[in-house]
Amino acid sequence: MQHLTLFGSQARGDAEPGSDIDVLVVLKSPVNPGEEIKRTGKAIADLSLDYDVVISCLFMDETHYQTRNGSLLRNIRKEGVLL
């Protein structure tokens, strides 16, 4: 894993009760998001149930993170909090 970044309302500090927790997970090697969701889904679901909050993870590799410039990634780079 390269890094984790909190983004969205929790990172901006304007989360409401019931807001989800958005986390960008950047991995070293090429990423198959579906496989990563399968691999981590149970642990994330368990955490969500234990803490009564929805945790949403976005998976990508370092190359994608560094080279893509869509609006979501621009916002994550601007407002995200490195964990």
Backbone as JSON, one array per atom type, in Angstrom:
{
  "sequence": "MQHLTLFGSQARGDAEPGSDIDVLVVLKSPVNPGEEIKRTGKAIADLSLDYDVVISCLFMDETHYQTRNGSLLRNIRKEGVLL",
  "N": [[0.84, -1.17, 0.0], [0.51, 2.2, -0.82], [-0.59, 4.7, 0.14], [-3.22, 6.02, 2.29], [-6.07, 8.06, 2.0], [-8.28, 10.22, 3.49], [-11.34, 11.51, 2.36], [-13.91, 13.75, 1.13], [-16.87, 14.76, 2.97], [-16.12, 14.21, 5.62], [-13.37, 14.74, 5.63], [-13.37, 17.43, 4.93], [-14.59, 18.51, 7.1], [-17.27, 19.03, 7.31], [-19.14, 17.1, 7.8], [-22.24, 15.48, 8.41], [-24.39, 14.03, 10.95], [-24.52, 10.6, 10.38], [-23.19, 10.74, 7.98], [-21.1, 9.22, 5.52], [-17.85, 7.61, 5.58], [-15.3, 8.35, 3.53], [-12.67, 6.83, 1.84], [-9.68, 6.87, 0.11], [-7.72, 4.39, -1.24], [-4.56, 3.85, -2.13], [-2.6, 1.79, -4.03], [0.49, 0.02, -4.73], [0.85, -1.67, -7.03], [-0.8, -2.55, -10.2], [-4.36, -2.24, -10.06], [-7.31, -4.06, -9.56], [-10.34, -3.0, -9.07], [-12.72, -4.42, -8.39], [-11.73, -6.88, -7.43], [-10.3, -5.97, -5.21], [-12.37, -4.98, -3.63], [-13.74, -7.37, -3.13], [-11.72, -8.66, -1.66], [-11.4, -7.05, 0.61], [-13.9, -6.49, 1.55], [-15.4, -7.83, 3.65], [-14.01, -7.13, 6.02], [-14.28, -4.34, 5.95], [-17.06, -4.1, 6.01], [-17.55, -5.23, 8.54], [-16.28, -3.33, 10.21], [-17.88, -1.12, 9.6], [-20.35, -1.97, 10.65], [-19.65, -2.35, 13.37], [-19.07, 0.26, 14.18], [-21.23, 1.7, 13.41], [-21.35, 3.2, 10.99], [-21.07, 4.06, 7.56], [-18.49, 2.94, 5.56], [-16.74, 3.88, 2.8], [-14.69, 2.75, 0.31], [-12.32, 3.65, -2.13], [-10.39, 2.28, -4.58], [-7.2, 2.42, -6.11], [-4.28, 2.35, -8.27], [-0.92, 3.6, -7.85], [0.11, 4.79, -10.21], [-2.21, 5.46, -11.65], [-3.32, 7.27, -9.82], [-1.39, 9.31, -9.87], [-1.41, 10.15, -12.55], [-3.98, 10.6, -13.6], [-6.62, 13.02, -13.97], [-9.24, 13.64, -13.24], [-12.31, 15.14, -11.97], [-13.01, 14.11, -9.41], [-10.54, 13.08, -8.43], [-9.04, 15.44, -8.47], [-10.37, 16.89, -6.47], [-9.91, 15.19, -4.27], [-7.11, 15.38, -4.05], [-6.92, 18.06, -3.42], [-8.55, 18.49, -1.08], [-8.27, 16.27, 0.5], [-7.2, 14.28, 3.34], [-4.27, 12.98, 4.35], [-3.76, 9.8, 5.68]],
  "CA": [[0.0, 0.0, 0.0], [1.24, 3.46, -0.89], [-1.15, 5.61, 1.14], [-4.67, 6.15, 2.5], [-6.49, 9.45, 2.1], [-9.67, 10.51, 3.84], [-11.85, 12.6, 1.53], [-15.34, 14.01, 1.27], [-17.33, 15.63, 4.05], [-15.34, 13.98, 6.84], [-12.08, 15.44, 5.47], [-13.63, 18.87, 4.9], [-15.09, 18.94, 8.4], [-18.68, 19.41, 7.26], [-19.95, 15.87, 7.86], [-23.47, 15.48, 9.21], [-24.62, 12.71, 11.53], [-24.88, 9.63, 9.36], [-22.34, 10.84, 6.79], [-20.17, 8.1, 5.37], [-16.41, 7.88, 5.63], [-14.73, 8.05, 2.22], [-11.23, 6.59, 1.94], [-8.95, 6.47, -1.09], [-6.65, 3.44, -0.96], [-3.64, 3.82, -3.27], [-1.74, 0.61, -3.97], [1.66, 0.08, -5.59], [0.72, -2.39, -8.29], [-2.09, -2.37, -10.86], [-5.49, -2.55, -9.19], [-8.62, -4.46, -10.06], [-11.21, -2.56, -7.98], [-13.63, -5.49, -7.98], [-10.98, -7.84, -6.62], [-9.98, -5.33, -3.93], [-13.61, -4.94, -2.86], [-13.94, -8.74, -2.64], [-10.68, -8.98, -0.69], [-11.51, -6.24, 1.83], [-15.31, -6.21, 1.84], [-15.86, -8.3, 4.95], [-13.41, -6.3, 7.07], [-14.89, -3.01, 5.9], [-18.43, -4.26, 6.49], [-17.48, -5.44, 9.99], [-16.01, -2.02, 10.82], [-19.08, -0.3, 9.43], [-21.35, -2.43, 11.62], [-19.16, -2.11, 14.72], [-19.07, 1.69, 14.51], [-22.48, 2.28, 12.91], [-21.04, 4.2, 9.97], [-20.74, 3.47, 6.26], [-17.13, 3.22, 5.1], [-16.66, 3.69, 1.35], [-13.3, 2.76, -0.14], [-12.01, 3.76, -3.55], [-9.07, 1.67, -4.77], [-6.49, 2.67, -7.37], [-2.84, 2.21, -8.16], [-0.15, 4.86, -7.78], [0.2, 5.39, -11.54], [-3.52, 6.07, -11.91], [-3.44, 8.42, -8.93], [-0.47, 10.37, -10.3], [-1.56, 10.6, -13.94], [-5.35, 10.96, -13.94], [-6.93, 14.36, -13.5], [-10.68, 13.84, -13.19], [-12.76, 16.04, -10.91], [-12.94, 13.45, -8.12], [-9.15, 13.05, -7.98], [-8.62, 16.82, -8.16], [-10.92, 17.23, -5.15], [-9.2, 14.41, -3.25], [-5.78, 15.97, -3.87], [-7.07, 19.4, -2.82], [-9.21, 18.5, 0.22], [-8.04, 15.03, 1.23], [-6.32, 14.24, 4.51], [-3.45, 11.77, 4.31], [-3.85, 9.06, 6.94]],
  "C": [[0.89, 1.24, 0.0], [0.72, 4.45, 0.15], [-2.67, 5.51, 1.19], [-4.98, 7.63, 2.62], [-7.97, 9.52, 2.43], [-10.14, 11.64, 2.95], [-13.34, 12.75, 1.75], [-15.64, 14.85, 2.5], [-16.55, 15.43, 5.35], [-14.01, 14.72, 6.78], [-12.27, 16.95, 5.5], [-14.11, 19.41, 6.24], [-16.54, 19.36, 8.39], [-19.61, 18.19, 7.23], [-21.14, 16.06, 8.78], [-23.56, 14.13, 9.92], [-25.1, 11.75, 10.43], [-24.07, 9.73, 8.08], [-21.4, 9.64, 6.73], [-18.74, 8.57, 5.53], [-15.84, 7.41, 4.3], [-13.22, 7.94, 2.33], [-10.7, 6.16, 0.56], [-7.8, 5.58, -0.66], [-5.79, 3.35, -2.22], [-2.64, 2.69, -3.06], [-0.59, 0.74, -4.97], [1.41, -0.49, -6.98], [-0.64, -2.14, -8.93], [-3.23, -2.93, -10.02], [-6.69, -3.0, -10.01], [-9.6, -4.11, -8.94], [-12.16, -3.64, -7.49], [-12.95, -6.52, -7.09], [-10.64, -7.25, -5.25], [-11.22, -5.25, -3.04], [-13.91, -6.33, -2.3], [-12.98, -9.07, -1.5], [-10.9, -8.27, 0.65], [-12.94, -6.05, 2.33], [-15.77, -6.64, 3.22], [-15.3, -7.44, 6.08], [-14.03, -4.92, 7.11], [-16.33, -3.07, 6.4], [-18.46, -4.45, 8.01], [-17.22, -4.12, 10.72], [-17.22, -1.12, 10.75], [-20.15, -0.67, 10.45], [-20.93, -2.13, 13.05], [-19.28, -0.65, 15.14], [-20.29, 2.44, 13.98], [-22.24, 3.44, 11.94], [-20.71, 3.46, 8.67], [-19.34, 3.91, 5.87], [-17.09, 2.88, 3.61], [-15.21, 3.81, 0.92], [-13.22, 2.82, -1.66], [-10.58, 3.26, -3.71], [-8.49, 2.09, -6.11], [-5.01, 2.48, -7.16], [-2.17, 3.58, -8.24], [-0.08, 5.55, -9.14], [-1.09, 6.11, -11.89], [-3.66, 7.35, -11.08], [-2.59, 9.6, -9.42], [-0.8, 10.95, -11.67], [-2.97, 11.03, -14.32], [-5.69, 12.3, -13.32], [-8.42, 14.65, -13.52], [-11.07, 14.69, -11.99], [-12.68, 15.4, -9.52], [-11.5, 13.45, -7.59], [-8.63, 14.45, -7.69], [-9.12, 17.23, -6.78], [-10.21, 16.47, -4.03], [-7.83, 15.02, -2.99], [-5.85, 17.31, -3.14], [-7.54, 19.32, -1.37], [-8.9, 17.27, 1.09], [-7.06, 15.17, 2.37], [-5.58, 12.9, 4.47], [-3.49, 11.1, 5.68], [-2.57, 8.28, 7.2]]
}
